[in-house]
């Protein structure tokens, strides 16, 4: 990873080529999109807004050119610049100017909330809109596979999915932004401030001011009705992502403080991948509790010897 980060920082052309290559490679291997976004984030964090914009425009142009040559349409380049490039660029600017990882993560969550609000603002019935899309894009494949049996089960599944898809996609977007930003910050620390990312991540603590709105959203999701409750549930999904990251920071800090084996963290991430909703909720609960309770210990503890 250090070699990749160093390559990205060798010059503008190197960064453009790497970011574009990872973006196109993500069509075959989706996790590569994190590295593409992280490349933009790294350049923005270390070299500033103008250089970050150059990388977005250059990579977008390269992707658009390839798309035009193969598909006859350069639109994917523009989509990359707007949907992937600009959000991580904004987060990089926020982190660069404030040096507050918590504020940057909250900003990523706010982007997810804005996406939800925009969806409901411009769509009369989001569930019905998603259902139309699912009927065209997903239903034929399910019917051909025969995995769910009769048409009634397929209709029921698609109806349930349509109800939660807005929140699910918003939460996925926030997860992608946060992962990319953390990778970018890790790369920056690896090159220019060894050990800095570890200290920054261990010290992550969300403001208590966010806890009260979170409780209000939770209450609205549980007690509200109709579209109001639906929007609150979708907003809650992106907030849970934020507090899950706080919970992960707490887990890393606890393992380091106690000098525990790295296997504990590996097991946690394996569980997170295997049972994301359940483990994510537990992490979010721990992260929310950390907002109010002081679980932390001095980061320079004599037992804090292991690197993660």
C-alpha positions as CSV (number, residue, x, y, z in Angstrom):
1,X,0.0,0.0,0.0
2,X,2.8,2.4,0.7
3,X,4.2,1.9,-2.8
4,X,0.8,2.6,-4.3
5,X,0.4,5.8,-2.2
6,X,3.9,6.9,-3.2
7,X,3.0,6.3,-6.9
8,X,-0.1,8.5,-6.5
9,X,2.0,11.3,-5.1
10,X,4.7,11.1,-7.8
11,X,2.9,13.5,-10.1
12,X,-0.5,14.6,-11.5
13,X,-0.3,12.1,-14.5
14,X,0.5,9.2,-12.2
15,X,-2.5,10.0,-10.0
16,X,-4.8,10.4,-12.9
17,X,-3.8,7.1,-14.5
18,X,-4.1,5.2,-11.2
19,X,-7.5,6.7,-10.2
20,X,-8.9,6.0,-13.7
21,X,-7.5,2.5,-13.8
22,X,-9.0,1.6,-10.4
23,X,-12.3,3.1,-11.4
24,X,-12.5,1.1,-14.6
25,X,-11.2,-2.0,-12.7
26,X,-14.0,-1.7,-10.2
27,X,-16.5,-2.8,-12.9
28,X,-14.9,-6.3,-12.5
29,X,-13.8,-6.0,-8.9
30,X,-16.1,-3.4,-7.0
31,X,-13.8,-2.9,-4.0
32,X,-11.2,-1.2,-6.3
33,X,-13.6,1.8,-6.4
34,X,-12.4,2.5,-2.8
35,X,-8.9,2.9,-4.0
36,X,-9.9,5.1,-6.9
37,X,-11.8,7.5,-4.5
38,X,-9.0,7.3,-2.0
39,X,-6.5,8.4,-4.6
40,X,-8.5,11.6,-5.1
41,X,-8.8,12.0,-1.4
42,X,-5.0,11.6,-0.9
43,X,-4.1,14.2,-3.4
44,X,-6.7,16.6,-2.0
45,X,-5.6,16.1,1.5
46,X,-1.9,16.7,0.8
47,X,-1.9,19.0,-2.2
48,X,-5.1,21.0,-1.8
49,X,-8.3,21.6,-3.7
50,X,-7.0,22.6,-7.1
51,X,-4.8,19.5,-7.5
52,X,-7.7,17.3,-6.4
53,X,-9.9,18.9,-9.0
54,X,-7.2,18.2,-11.7
55,X,-7.2,14.5,-10.8
56,X,-11.0,14.3,-10.9
57,X,-11.2,16.1,-14.3
58,X,-8.3,14.1,-15.7
59,X,-9.6,10.7,-14.6
60,X,-13.1,11.6,-15.7
61,X,-11.8,12.6,-19.1
62,X,-9.8,9.3,-19.4
63,X,-12.9,7.2,-18.4
64,X,-15.1,9.2,-20.7
65,X,-12.7,8.7,-23.6
66,X,-12.6,4.9,-23.0
67,X,-16.3,4.7,-22.7
68,X,-16.8,6.7,-25.9
69,X,-14.4,4.4,-27.7
70,X,-16.1,1.2,-26.5
71,X,-19.7,2.2,-25.9
72,X,-20.1,5.3,-28.0
73,X,-21.1,7.4,-25.0
74,X,-18.7,9.4,-22.7
75,X,-21.4,9.8,-20.0
76,X,-19.6,7.4,-17.5
77,X,-16.7,9.9,-17.3
78,X,-19.1,12.7,-16.2
79,X,-20.9,10.3,-13.8
80,X,-17.5,9.4,-12.2
81,X,-16.6,13.1,-11.7
82,X,-19.9,14.0,-10.2
83,X,-20.9,10.9,-8.2
84,X,-17.6,9.6,-7.1
85,X,-15.0,12.4,-7.5
86,X,-16.7,15.5,-6.0
87,X,-18.0,13.9,-2.8
88,X,-14.6,12.5,-1.7
89,X,-13.0,15.8,-2.9
90,X,-15.3,17.8,-0.6
91,X,-14.6,15.4,2.4
92,X,-10.9,15.7,1.7
93,X,-11.2,19.5,1.8
94,X,-13.1,19.4,5.1
95,X,-10.5,17.1,6.7
96,X,-7.6,19.1,5.3
97,X,-9.0,22.5,6.6
98,X,-10.3,21.4,10.0
99,X,-8.0,18.4,10.9
100,X,-11.2,16.9,12.4
101,X,-11.8,13.3,11.4
102,X,-15.1,13.3,13.3
103,X,-16.4,16.4,11.4
104,X,-15.4,14.8,8.1
105,X,-17.3,11.6,8.9
106,X,-20.3,13.6,10.0
107,X,-20.1,15.4,6.7
108,X,-20.1,12.1,4.8
109,X,-23.2,11.1,6.8
110,X,-24.8,14.5,5.9
111,X,-24.3,13.7,2.2
112,X,-26.2,10.5,2.6
113,X,-29.0,12.3,4.4
114,X,-29.1,14.9,1.6
115,X,-29.4,12.1,-1.0
116,X,-32.4,10.7,0.9
117,X,-34.0,14.1,1.1
118,X,-33.5,14.7,-2.6
119,X,-35.0,11.4,-3.5
120,X,-38.1,12.1,-1.6
121,X,-38.2,15.7,-2.8
122,X,-38.1,14.8,-6.5
123,X,-40.1,11.5,-6.3
124,X,-43.7,11.3,-5.3
125,X,-43.5,7.7,-4.1
126,X,-40.0,6.3,-3.8
127,X,-41.1,2.8,-3.1
128,X,-43.2,2.7,-6.3
129,X,-40.4,4.2,-8.3
130,X,-37.9,1.6,-7.1
131,X,-40.5,-1.2,-7.7
132,X,-40.8,-0.1,-11.4
133,X,-37.0,-0.3,-11.7
134,X,-36.8,-3.7,-9.9
135,X,-39.5,-5.1,-12.1
136,X,-37.5,-4.3,-15.2
137,X,-33.9,-5.0,-13.9
138,X,-34.3,-7.7,-11.3
139,X,-37.6,-9.6,-11.7
140,X,-36.9,-11.3,-15.0
141,X,-33.6,-12.7,-13.7
142,X,-35.3,-14.0,-10.5
143,X,-38.1,-15.6,-12.6
144,X,-35.6,-17.3,-14.9
145,X,-33.4,-18.7,-12.0
146,X,-36.4,-20.1,-10.2
147,X,-34.6,-19.6,-6.9
148,X,-37.6,-18.2,-5.1
149,X,-40.2,-20.5,-6.6
150,X,-43.6,-18.9,-7.5
151,X,-44.2,-15.4,-8.7
152,X,-46.0,-14.4,-5.4
153,X,-42.7,-14.9,-3.5
154,X,-40.8,-12.8,-6.0
155,X,-43.4,-10.0,-5.8
156,X,-43.3,-10.0,-2.0
157,X,-39.5,-9.8,-2.0
158,X,-39.4,-7.0,-4.5
159,X,-42.1,-5.1,-2.6
160,X,-40.1,-5.3,0.6
161,X,-36.8,-4.4,-1.1
162,X,-38.4,-1.3,-2.8
163,X,-39.4,-0.1,0.7
164,X,-35.9,-0.1,2.1
165,X,-33.8,0.5,-1.1
166,X,-33.4,4.3,-0.7
167,X,-32.0,4.0,2.8
168,X,-29.9,1.0,1.9
169,X,-28.3,2.8,-1.1
170,X,-27.7,6.0,1.0
171,X,-26.0,3.9,3.7
172,X,-23.9,2.1,1.1
173,X,-22.9,5.5,-0.3
174,X,-21.8,6.7,3.2
175,X,-19.9,3.5,3.8
176,X,-18.0,3.9,0.5
177,X,-17.2,7.5,1.3
178,X,-16.0,6.8,4.8
179,X,-13.8,3.8,3.7
180,X,-12.3,5.8,0.9
181,X,-11.6,8.8,3.2
182,X,-10.0,6.6,5.9
183,X,-7.8,4.9,3.3
184,X,-6.7,8.3,2.0
185,X,-5.9,9.5,5.5
186,X,-4.0,6.3,6.2
187,X,-2.0,6.7,3.1
188,X,-1.2,10.3,3.9
189,X,0.0,9.3,7.4
190,X,2.0,6.4,6.0
191,X,4.0,8.7,3.7
192,X,4.3,11.9,5.8
193,X,3.3,11.2,9.4
194,X,3.9,7.6,10.5
195,X,1.7,6.5,13.3
196,X,-0.5,9.6,12.9
197,X,-3.5,7.8,11.4
198,X,-3.5,5.3,14.3
199,X,-3.5,8.0,16.9
200,X,-6.2,10.0,15.0
201,X,-8.5,7.0,14.5
202,X,-8.1,5.9,18.1
203,X,-8.9,9.4,19.3
204,X,-12.1,9.6,17.2
205,X,-15.1,10.7,19.3
206,X,-18.3,12.1,17.9
207,X,-19.9,15.1,19.4
208,X,-22.7,14.7,22.0
209,X,-24.6,17.4,20.1
210,X,-25.3,14.7,17.4
211,X,-26.7,12.3,19.9
212,X,-29.9,14.2,20.5
213,X,-30.9,14.5,16.8
214,X,-30.1,10.8,16.5
215,X,-32.5,9.9,19.3
216,X,-35.1,12.1,17.7
217,X,-34.7,10.3,14.4
218,X,-34.9,6.9,16.2
219,X,-38.1,8.0,17.9
220,X,-39.6,9.1,14.6
221,X,-38.7,5.9,12.9
222,X,-40.3,3.8,15.7
223,X,-43.3,5.9,16.5
224,X,-44.0,7.8,13.3
225,X,-46.3,6.8,10.5
226,X,-46.4,6.8,6.7
227,X,-43.7,8.6,4.7
228,X,-42.5,10.5,7.8
229,X,-41.5,7.2,9.5
230,X,-40.0,5.9,6.3
231,X,-37.8,9.0,5.9
232,X,-36.7,8.7,9.5
233,X,-35.9,5.0,9.1
234,X,-33.7,5.8,6.1
235,X,-32.0,8.6,7.9
236,X,-31.4,6.3,10.8
237,X,-29.6,3.8,8.5
238,X,-26.9,6.4,7.6
239,X,-26.6,7.4,11.2
240,X,-26.0,3.8,12.2
241,X,-23.1,3.7,9.7
242,X,-21.5,6.7,11.4
243,X,-21.8,5.3,14.9
244,X,-20.5,1.9,13.7
245,X,-17.3,3.6,12.7
246,X,-17.1,5.1,16.2
247,X,-17.6,1.6,17.5
248,X,-14.8,0.3,15.4
249,X,-12.5,3.1,16.6
250,X,-13.4,2.0,20.2
251,X,-12.6,-1.6,19.4
252,X,-9.2,-0.7,17.9
253,X,-8.4,1.5,20.8
254,X,-9.4,-1.1,23.4
255,X,-7.2,-3.8,21.7
256,X,-4.2,-1.5,21.6
257,X,-4.7,-0.3,25.2
258,X,-4.9,-3.8,26.5
259,X,-2.1,-5.1,24.4
260,X,-4.4,-7.8,23.0
261,X,-3.6,-9.9,20.0
262,X,-4.4,-8.6,16.5
263,X,-6.6,-11.7,16.1
264,X,-9.3,-10.0,18.1
265,X,-9.7,-7.3,15.4
266,X,-9.4,-9.8,12.6
267,X,-12.3,-11.8,14.2
268,X,-14.3,-8.7,14.5
269,X,-14.0,-7.8,10.8
270,X,-14.8,-11.4,9.8
271,X,-17.9,-11.2,11.9
272,X,-18.8,-7.8,10.4
273,X,-18.5,-9.2,6.9
274,X,-20.5,-12.4,7.8
275,X,-23.3,-10.7,9.7
276,X,-23.2,-7.1,8.8
277,X,-26.6,-6.0,10.1
278,X,-26.3,-7.6,13.5
279,X,-22.6,-6.8,14.2
280,X,-23.1,-3.3,12.7
281,X,-25.9,-2.6,15.2
282,X,-23.7,-3.8,18.1
283,X,-20.9,-1.5,16.9
284,X,-23.3,1.4,16.5
285,X,-24.7,0.9,20.0
286,X,-21.1,0.8,21.4
287,X,-20.2,3.9,19.4
288,X,-23.3,5.7,20.6
289,X,-22.5,4.8,24.2
290,X,-18.9,6.1,23.7
291,X,-20.4,9.5,22.8
292,X,-21.8,9.8,26.4
293,X,-19.4,7.6,28.4
294,X,-15.6,7.9,28.6
295,X,-14.3,4.5,27.6
296,X,-10.9,5.8,26.5
297,X,-7.5,5.7,28.2
298,X,-4.4,7.7,27.4
299,X,-3.1,6.9,24.0
300,X,0.4,6.8,25.2
301,X,-0.3,4.0,27.7
302,X,2.7,1.8,28.3
303,X,0.7,-1.2,27.2
304,X,-0.2,0.5,23.8
305,X,2.6,-1.2,22.0
306,X,1.1,-3.2,19.2
307,X,0.5,-1.8,15.7
308,X,-2.7,-2.4,14.0
